Amino acid sequence: RAALTDFDRFKLRKARQIRNKLRTQAFVVLKRKVRKAKSNKAAKKPAKK
């Protein structure tokens, strides 16, 4: 990394930001699916007597 120019470091930083954004978006989608599945499961359970 010592041989990198400022522009090379900038490109690396931007690439990292893009990767993190994609990863975060995928995580949010999965989290949303889990939350929806849990709410559906709770709604389907009959009330205990």
C-alpha positions in Angstrom: 0.0 0.0 0.0 2.9 2.3 0.4 3.3 2.4 -3.4 -0.3 3.5 -4.0 -1.0 7.0 -5.2 -3.7 9.1 -3.7 -6.0 8.3 -6.6 -5.4 4.5 -6.1 -6.3 4.9 -2.4 -9.4 6.8 -3.4 -10.5 4.1 -5.9 -9.9 1.4 -3.2 -12.0 3.4 -0.7 -14.9 3.8 -3.2 -14.8 0.1 -4.1 -15.0 -0.8 -0.4 -17.9 1.5 0.1 -19.8 -0.1 -2.9 -19.1 -3.6 -1.5 -20.3 -2.6 1.9 -23.4 -1.0 0.5 -24.3 -4.2 -1.4 -23.6 -6.4 1.6 -25.7 -4.2 3.8 -28.6 -4.2 1.3 -28.5 -8.0 1.1 -28.5 -8.2 4.9 -31.5 -5.9 5.2 -33.5 -8.0 2.7 -32.7 -11.2 4.6 -33.6 -9.5 7.9 -36.9 -8.3 6.5 -37.7 -11.9 5.3 -37.1 -13.2 8.7 -39.2 -10.6 10.4 -42.0 -11.2 8.0 -41.8 -15.0 8.5 -41.9 -14.5 12.3 -45.0 -12.3 12.1 -46.8 -14.7 9.8 -45.9 -17.6 12.2 -47.3 -15.7 15.2 -50.5 -14.8 13.3 -51.1 -18.4 12.3 -50.9 -19.8 15.8 -54.3 -20.3 17.4 -54.9 -18.7 20.8 -54.3 -20.9 23.8 -57.3 -21.7 26.0 
